[in-house]
Amino acid sequence: MIKYVIQPKRNMRNNTVKYYAQIAPINATDLSEVASQIEAQSTVSTADVKGVLDQLQIVIQEQLRAGRSVRLGDLGSFRPTLSSTRSDAEANVSAKNIKKVNVIYTPSGALRRALKSALTSRSLQFELVKPKEQAEEGGEA
Amino acid sequence: MINYQVIPRRHLQSGKKYYYAQIAKVQPFGIDAIIEVISVRTTIASADVKAVLDALQNVTLRLVREGHSLRLGDLGSFRPTLTSKGKDEPEQVKASDIKSVRVRFTRGAWLSKNLVPAYCQFRRTDANGFAAASTPVETVGEA
């Protein structure tokens, strides 16, 4: 069940406000729960699943810092990008211009197509969360 | 080593030309290499490593379809996002107005803290990441 809320957004050009569906705040499923679900659908032991997931994080971090993109097959890929300040002359640009190193995640074609076809075939379920209900639920992460 | 190239951009309002650092072409670290590294470090069989990564993709898709987000430890989280048509009144917005459901990744504590320029080494290269052997490695000091 994908929970959504309705939010107003202002169109800056003609100063009109329209209402859009937007995803509601979500509870995160943490790594140990993910590991259990993986274990349930494979023959790999719990310890090994956890071992792989722990190392996976480390490998992704290392490769990004080494300036490489990480291709995870059907899960998608991660690549580093930079935010830079400007300089007046080409020769003046150095690493000092680099203010941030960012990570961009791109889902794989398979993942995107699976979500798209789930949406168009109406097999996704949506539930509207009204503001009053949100207030009653309170402190969900 | 993060390779950066220098690119020009015209400032839209003043028309002046400025120069920026941008990441050069990145080398990919593919799934086979990932499986190999994980297998060697954990002594878990490659076939099992592959099985876990395949299952991870299925689990991620399933959780996202069900409206959950998936936290990959301190690395970050995968979460669903959606776009919709706009309506003039909130009551007019229906689930059928939802145009797309996508997956986004948000970086977690480790990446926010450690993937910063202060902890990286940079080298100025051409667009493809090539540079003369004498090109210096640059660091930018304390964060």
Chai-1 contact restraints between the chains, C-beta under 6 A:
chainA,res_idxA,chainB,res_idxB,connection_type,confidence,min_distance_angstrom,max_distance_angstrom,comment,restraint_id
A,M1,B,G67,contact,1.0,0.0,6.0,A-B,restraint_1
A,I2,B,G67,contact,1.0,0.0,6.0,A-B,restraint_2
A,K3,B,G67,contact,1.0,0.0,6.0,A-B,restraint_3
A,I6,B,P90,contact,1.0,0.0,6.0,A-B,restraint_4
A,I6,B,V93,contact,1.0,0.0,6.0,A-B,restraint_5
A,K18,B,G86,contact,1.0,0.0,6.0,A-B,restraint_6
A,Y19,B,K87,contact,1.0,0.0,6.0,A-B,restraint_7
A,Y19,B,P90,contact,1.0,0.0,6.0,A-B,restraint_8
A,Y19,B,V93,contact,1.0,0.0,6.0,A-B,restraint_9
A,Y20,B,S84,contact,1.0,0.0,6.0,A-B,restraint_10
A,Y20,B,G86,contact,1.0,0.0,6.0,A-B,restraint_11
A,A21,B,S84,contact,1.0,0.0,6.0,A-B,restraint_12
A,A21,B,V93,contact,1.0,0.0,6.0,A-B,restraint_13
A,A21,B,I98,contact,1.0,0.0,6.0,A-B,restraint_14
A,I23,B,T81,contact,1.0,0.0,6.0,A-B,restraint_15
A,I23,B,L82,contact,1.0,0.0,6.0,A-B,restraint_16
A,I26,B,S69,contact,1.0,0.0,6.0,A-B,restraint_17
A,I26,B,R79,contact,1.0,0.0,6.0,A-B,restraint_18
A,A28,B,S69,contact,1.0,0.0,6.0,A-B,restraint_19
A,A28,B,R71,contact,1.0,0.0,6.0,A-B,restraint_20
A,A28,B,S77,contact,1.0,0.0,6.0,A-B,restraint_21
A,T29,B,L63,contact,1.0,0.0,6.0,A-B,restraint_22
A,T29,B,H68,contact,1.0,0.0,6.0,A-B,restraint_23
A,T29,B,L70,contact,1.0,0.0,6.0,A-B,restraint_24
A,D30,B,R71,contact,1.0,0.0,6.0,A-B,restraint_25
A,L31,B,G73,contact,1.0,0.0,6.0,A-B,restraint_26
A,V34,B,V59,contact,1.0,0.0,6.0,A-B,restraint_27
A,V34,B,L70,contact,1.0,0.0,6.0,A-B,restraint_28
A,Q37,B,V59,contact,1.0,0.0,6.0,A-B,restraint_29
A,I38,B,V52,contact,1.0,0.0,6.0,A-B,restraint_30
A,I38,B,A55,contact,1.0,0.0,6.0,A-B,restraint_31
A,I38,B,V59,contact,1.0,0.0,6.0,A-B,restraint_32
A,Q41,B,A55,contact,1.0,0.0,6.0,A-B,restraint_33
A,S42,B,A51,contact,1.0,0.0,6.0,A-B,restraint_34
A,S42,B,A55,contact,1.0,0.0,6.0,A-B,restraint_35
A,V44,B,D48,contact,1.0,0.0,6.0,A-B,restraint_36
A,V44,B,A51,contact,1.0,0.0,6.0,A-B,restraint_37
A,V44,B,V52,contact,1.0,0.0,6.0,A-B,restraint_38
A,D48,B,I44,contact,1.0,0.0,6.0,A-B,restraint_39
A,D48,B,D48,contact,1.0,0.0,6.0,A-B,restraint_40
A,V49,B,V52,contact,1.0,0.0,6.0,A-B,restraint_41
A,G51,B,T42,contact,1.0,0.0,6.0,A-B,restraint_42
A,G51,B,I44,contact,1.0,0.0,6.0,A-B,restraint_43
A,V52,B,I38,contact,1.0,0.0,6.0,A-B,restraint_44
A,V52,B,V49,contact,1.0,0.0,6.0,A-B,restraint_45
A,V52,B,V52,contact,1.0,0.0,6.0,A-B,restraint_46
A,Q55,B,I38,contact,1.0,0.0,6.0,A-B,restraint_47
A,Q55,B,R41,contact,1.0,0.0,6.0,A-B,restraint_48
A,Q55,B,T42,contact,1.0,0.0,6.0,A-B,restraint_49
A,Q57,B,G73,contact,1.0,0.0,6.0,A-B,restraint_50
A,Q57,B,L75,contact,1.0,0.0,6.0,A-B,restraint_51
A,V59,B,I34,contact,1.0,0.0,6.0,A-B,restraint_52
A,V59,B,V37,contact,1.0,0.0,6.0,A-B,restraint_53
A,Q63,B,F29,contact,1.0,0.0,6.0,A-B,restraint_54
A,L64,B,L115,contact,1.0,0.0,6.0,A-B,restraint_55
A,G67,B,M1,contact,1.0,0.0,6.0,A-B,restraint_56
A,G67,B,I2,contact,1.0,0.0,6.0,A-B,restraint_57
A,G67,B,N3,contact,1.0,0.0,6.0,A-B,restraint_58
A,R68,B,V26,contact,1.0,0.0,6.0,A-B,restraint_59
A,R68,B,Q27,contact,1.0,0.0,6.0,A-B,restraint_60
A,R68,B,F29,contact,1.0,0.0,6.0,A-B,restraint_61
A,S69,B,V26,contact,1.0,0.0,6.0,A-B,restraint_62
A,S69,B,P28,contact,1.0,0.0,6.0,A-B,restraint_63
A,V70,B,F29,contact,1.0,0.0,6.0,A-B,restraint_64
A,R71,B,P28,contact,1.0,0.0,6.0,A-B,restraint_65
A,R71,B,G30,contact,1.0,0.0,6.0,A-B,restraint_66
A,R71,B,I31,contact,1.0,0.0,6.0,A-B,restraint_67
A,G73,B,I31,contact,1.0,0.0,6.0,A-B,restraint_68
A,D74,B,Q57,contact,1.0,0.0,6.0,A-B,restraint_69
A,L75,B,Q57,contact,1.0,0.0,6.0,A-B,restraint_70
A,R79,B,V26,contact,1.0,0.0,6.0,A-B,restraint_71
A,T81,B,I23,contact,1.0,0.0,6.0,A-B,restraint_72
A,L82,B,A21,contact,1.0,0.0,6.0,A-B,restraint_73
A,L82,B,I23,contact,1.0,0.0,6.0,A-B,restraint_74
A,S84,B,Y20,contact,1.0,0.0,6.0,A-B,restraint_75
A,S84,B,A21,contact,1.0,0.0,6.0,A-B,restraint_76
A,R86,B,Y18,contact,1.0,0.0,6.0,A-B,restraint_77
A,R86,B,Y20,contact,1.0,0.0,6.0,A-B,restraint_78
A,S87,B,Y19,contact,1.0,0.0,6.0,A-B,restraint_79
A,E90,B,V6,contact,1.0,0.0,6.0,A-B,restraint_80
A,E90,B,Y19,contact,1.0,0.0,6.0,A-B,restraint_81
A,V93,B,V6,contact,1.0,0.0,6.0,A-B,restraint_82
A,V93,B,Y19,contact,1.0,0.0,6.0,A-B,restraint_83
A,V93,B,A21,contact,1.0,0.0,6.0,A-B,restraint_84
A,A95,B,F122,contact,1.0,0.0,6.0,A-B,restraint_85
A,A95,B,E138,contact,1.0,0.0,6.0,A-B,restraint_86
A,A95,B,V140,contact,1.0,0.0,6.0,A-B,restraint_87
A,K96,B,V140,contact,1.0,0.0,6.0,A-B,restraint_88
A,N97,B,A21,contact,1.0,0.0,6.0,A-B,restraint_89
A,I98,B,A21,contact,1.0,0.0,6.0,A-B,restraint_90
A,I98,B,P117,contact,1.0,0.0,6.0,A-B,restraint_91
A,V101,B,L115,contact,1.0,0.0,6.0,A-B,restraint_92
A,V101,B,P117,contact,1.0,0.0,6.0,A-B,restraint_93
A,V103,B,R107,contact,1.0,0.0,6.0,A-B,restraint_94
A,V103,B,L111,contact,1.0,0.0,6.0,A-B,restraint_95
A,Y105,B,F105,contact,1.0,0.0,6.0,A-B,restraint_96
A,P107,B,V103,contact,1.0,0.0,6.0,A-B,restraint_97
A,A114,B,L61,contact,1.0,0.0,6.0,A-B,restraint_98
A,L115,B,V101,contact,1.0,0.0,6.0,A-B,restraint_99
A,A118,B,R65,contact,1.0,0.0,6.0,A-B,restraint_100
A,L119,B,V101,contact,1.0,0.0,6.0,A-B,restraint_101
A,F126,B,A95,contact,1.0,0.0,6.0,A-B,restraint_102
